[in-house]
Amino acid sequence: MKVLAAGVVPLLLVLHWKHGAGSPLPITPVNATCATRHPCPSNLMNQIRNQLGQLNSSANSLFILYYTAQGEPFPNNLDKLCSPNVTDFPPFHANGTEKARLVELYRIIAYLGASLGNITRDQKVLNPYAHGLHSKLNATADVLRGLLSNVLCRLCSKYHVSHVDVTYGPDTSGKDIFQKKKLGCQLLGKYKQNDHHQCLG
Amino acid sequence: FGTILSEPLPLTPESLKVSINSTKQCLHLQWTVHNLDYHQELKMVFQIQISRLKASNVIWMGNYSTTVKRNQVLHWSWESELPLECAIHFVRMRTMVDDARIPAPRFWSNWSSWEKADAQNSLGDHPLYVFPKDKLVEEGSDVTICYISRNHQDNISCYLEDELTYGKQLDQNVWAFELKNVSFHRKTGTNFYCKGQGVPEGVVLFVSKVLEEPKDFSCETRDLKTVTCTWDPGSDTGLIQLPSYTLFDSFSGKKTLCKHRNRCDWQVTQDSQEVYNFTLVAENYFRKRSVSILFNLIHGVHPLAPYNLFPKSVSATNVTMTWKVSSIGHNSALLCQLQLLGEGKQHNISVRVNGEYLLSELKPDTEYMARVRCAYADHFWKWSELISQNFTTAEAAPSEAPDVWRDVTFVSGHPTVTLFWKPLSKVHTNGKILFYNVVVENLDEPSSLEVLSVPAPANSTKVTLNQSSYQIYVTAHNSVGPSPASAVAISGHPENENVEEGRVNGTEDGFHMSWKPQSRNATGYVVEWCDDPQNLPCVLRWKNLGPTNTGTVISSDAFRPGVRYNFRIYEISAKRMAHLLEKKAGYLKELAPSYNPEVATINLTSHSFTLSWKDYSTESQTGFIQGYYVYLKSKTGEKCHREFEKTILPDNSVGCKYTIDNPDQKTFVVKDLQPESVYEFFVTPYTSAGEGPLDDFTKVTTPDDYSHILIHIILPMIFCVLVVMITCYLKSQWLKDKCYPDIPDPYKSSVLSLIKFKENPRITIMNVNDCVPDAIEVVNKPEGSKIQFTGTRKSPTETKGTKPVYLDLLPTENYSGPGPCICFENFTYNQAASDLGYCGHFPVTPQAPHCQLGPLTSPENLLKTLEQNYMNSLGEIPAGEANLNYVSQLASPTSGDKESPPANPPEPVLCSEYKMQMAIPLGLASPAPSENSSLSSTALLNPSEHCH
C-alpha cells in the first residue's frame, strides 16, 4: 500500500527497518561503482535516528518562531495560511524495501534542505532582527545536511546507490513578500507535522 | 525649412504602445512622431488622456512637453494610485507644435486611438489576488489596495494587520480599499490581507518615515590629509533600506558616497585646495534632502590627542612631564596646554613632536593628575581630546608639630599622664606617619630622659610619672624624618579643681564660651570636653587657642541635643604648664526630662506625709533641672491645699500643683491633709524645655486619728501575747509532763526487766482474754474526794447519791480464769470499746484485798492508791520491782465532774463510771502458760476481744 508522506513522521519509520529486505531500486545501474569519501560510521542508523529525533523535537518551536515573526494574519490563520498542502513534497512509501525507503528519505531531506535554505534567505531580508528565528533555521539546516550525508552513506555503502534524482520546492525569490511568508509557513507546517508519539517509535 | 516653418504641420503621435510596470504601478507609454523632417527638432506638447475600466471614463488628462526629433521614440510614464492589475486602463494622446519658430495659430492634432492596458490577462487562476505587491509608501500618505476575486459568491473581508477595512466595489470582481494617512508599524512591513473561504491572500506594505534633513553638518580635519564631515541624520526612516548619503564638493566637482549615515570622510588631494563647498545629499525612494557648508581646511584643524604622557624626575616638590603629539602637515606646530588638576594652574607649551615641562612647587607625598591637550597653533579652532596621567610626589618630613593634650590622674599620689594627639593633616604629614616619639624629660633631674615610640595610627599613650615636674615632647615621624616637637609640661602635684562650674548655652553653631584670663603671661588656652559624655571612656577633645583669645565657639558633629557637656578651660603658661581656669556645663539644646524620679512616701500621718526623691540625679538629665512640680489630687475635695494651685493635668483631669523652684530640694512635705483620705501625688522635674513625662499617680491613704493608739498600745500587747504563746509552746513539753504525763509503754516498762529474772519469763503483760471482768463498785465516797468520771453514760440523777461510794473489786461469777485481776480501761487507747458500752473486766487474784480508793483528789493519789493495792497483792514482790505499768487517763479530773457522784452502779457487765486501766501484778495475774496466752499490745486495741 502506498502511503503518502506527511511531514517527517514517515522518516521515523526508517528506524524500524530491517536489513536485507526487498530488492534494490533501479536508481543506479547494478554495475555502477559507489565510493564514499569516508567510511560510514559504525553506528550509522543510530545517528540517523538521533538526527531525526532532533529535527522532530525542534520542528514545532521553529514553526512557532516563524509564524510569530511574520505578524498578523499568520498566528491567527494557521489553518489556512500555513496548512501543509505542499503538493510537490516527495512521496514516501512505508511498505517499500529499505533501499526504496532510504531513497525516498533522501529525496525528502533534499527537498526540505533546499526549501529551508530559501526560507532562511528570505527571512534574513524580511525579518533581519529575528535572530532567534535565524539561528533556529540555521541549526535545522545543519542537521538536515548531516542527515542527508548519513542517508547517502547508507545508500552507497550497502546498496551502492551513488546518485538519487531529487526535486525541490518552488523558488521564492521572484515572489512577492506575502507569498514568501506564506510558502515558508506552509513548508514549516509540513515539516513540523508529525506525531510526537511516534518519535523514535 | 522656411516653408515648413511657415505652415502648420499635421503632426500626430504614432505607434503608441502602453505597458504596465507592476513594481512601480506605472503605465509606460512610448510613441514616435514620423512626419518630422530630417534634422528637424521641434518643441511639441503632447496631451494625454487616461481612462479606467472603459474608454469614456477619463480619470486623468495632462500635457507633456518635449523637443522631438524625427523618428524619435518618446517615453512617458504615469503612476496610478490604483493598482493597475485591478482595472483596465485606456490611453490616448494628441500633439501640438509649441515651438517659437512656428507662428500661431497652433492646432492640436487628432487623438490617437485608445490603447488598452489590461494586467488581469496575465494573472493566473488563483481564486484571490491582492494588489499592489510590496508597495513602498511614505508615512502620512494615502494608498489604495484592491483585490480580485474569481469566486463571485465568496464573502471576502480585508484587514490591515488585524483591523477590518472597508472598501468600494470597482467591478464585479474587484474591490478597492483606500488607506488614508498610513502610519509606520514596523520595519518588516505591514500586512494587508483578505480572506474568504479559501486561502487568505495578502500584500506587505512598507511604510517609510519621512526622511529628515541632516542637522549639525560640520567638517574638520585631524591631520590636514582627511576631512571628516559629521551630521545628525535625524530619526530613522524605519525601513530596512537605509537612505543614501553623498558628499559633494562644488569647487572641485568631486563627490563621494558616504559609508555611514552620520559621518563621511573626504580625502584631501595634493592640489593645495584649502576651501571646499561641501553639499551633503540625503536621498531615499521618496525624498532628497541636502545641506551645504563652506569649509576652510586650515580653519578646521582638530588635532589628535597627544599620547605617551609620563612624569619624569619626580621629587617631593618637582616633576617633569613629557608627552608626544601627532604631526600635522609639514612642520606645523601645536599649542599644548598642560593642566595640573587641583592646582588650578595651566601651562601653555608650543610643541612640534615631543612636549616637556617642569612642574615645580608641588606638595610632598601628594597625588596629582596632569592633563594635556593640544590645538593647531597657526589657527586655533578646537582643542584635542585630553589625556591624563597620575603621579605622586616623594615624601618629606612632617612640617608641623602634632597637636598634643594631656589628661592627668593621680594614683597613690603619682601622676599618670595620658597623652593625646591629633593626627596631622594631609597637608602637614608629607608622607605616611609611621610612629610617634614621646620624650619624657624630668625637669628636676635633667639627665633623666625617657623615650617612648608609639606606632601609628595610635593617638594616645599613657605615662606614669613621679612627683616631679616634667616636660614631655611629642614628634611625628614618617619615612623621611620627624616633625617639629610639641611640648607639654606636667607638674607632679594635683591641679586645683576648686573652680566653680558655670553654665554655657548651646546654639546652632555650637557653644559660645568666654573666660577671664588670670595671668598676663599665658601662651594660650585649651578648652577640653568629651564628645560623648554618656559613654565611657570619654573621647577627649580639645581646642588650642592663642594667648589673645578670651572666647571661642566649640562645635562638633558629635554634639547632640539633650546631652550635658562639661567643658574645662585651661590656661597655658610660658612653661607649657596647664592651669584649670574655668569649668562650664551646657546643653546644645535643653530637652524636657525624659524620666521622673522614684518618689518614696515617708512620715505618713493622718494629716501629712513626706515625699522624697533623693536618688534622683540632676546631673545626668536632658537639661538643667530648674525644679520640680508636685501634683496632688484628692478624692474628697476639689479645693487645693495651701501653696498648691489648681491646674489642668495633661490627661485633662484637674489637680493641684506645687512648684519647687530649687533643683536641690528633693523632699516635700504634704500637709493639712484629712485623716482617712486617699490622696494621689506625682512628682516631675522641669527644665527650660518643659516638664517630665506624665506618669501614673501614686495613691496614699492617710490613717485615722486613733491609729497611733493601735500602734502604741495594741501592737505591744499583741507582741506580749505572742511572746507568752511562744514561751508556752516552747515549754509545752514541760507542761505536758507536769499536767498530762505520758502513758508508759508496757513493753518498755522496767517491770519486764524484772520478769526476766522470774521463772515464768513468758508472762509479759496481761492477756485480756484471761481477765475476769469485775465490776467496780463504789462503796464509799469519802467526803471531799473527787473522782473524775469520763465516758459517763448516765446522768447524775440516775446514780444513787445516797449510796456510800467506795470502790470494790468483785470477782465475776462466770469467771473461770486462773484468778481475778484488775482491769482499767484507758479510753485514749480504746475509745471504740467505750463507745460500745463495754468495759474491760480484768481478773483479780482472789487473795487480793479490796481495792480501795482513797480520796482521789488527783491522778497521783489514785496511782498511789493503786500502787499500794498492787503492792499489797503482790506480797512477795519486793518493793521497787513490782510497778504498775499504766497511767490512768481518768485520773485527770474535769471541772464539770468534780462534784458529780459516781455515775455507774457496780454492774459487772456495764461500764463502770470509773474506767480503769489495767494494773497487773505481773507475778500473780499471769495466766497459766499456754500457746494463746501471750497478748500483744495490738490485741488490746481490738474491741472485739476486750470482753467476752
Interface residues (C-beta under 8 A of the other chain):
Chain A: A69 Q70 G71 E72 P73 F74 N76 N77 K80 L81 S83 V125 L126 N127 P128 Y129 D176 I177 F178 K181 K182
Chain B: V130 K133 D134 Y159 E161 D162 R186 K187 T188 G189 N191 Y193 K195 G198 V199 P200 E201 G202 V203 V204 I240
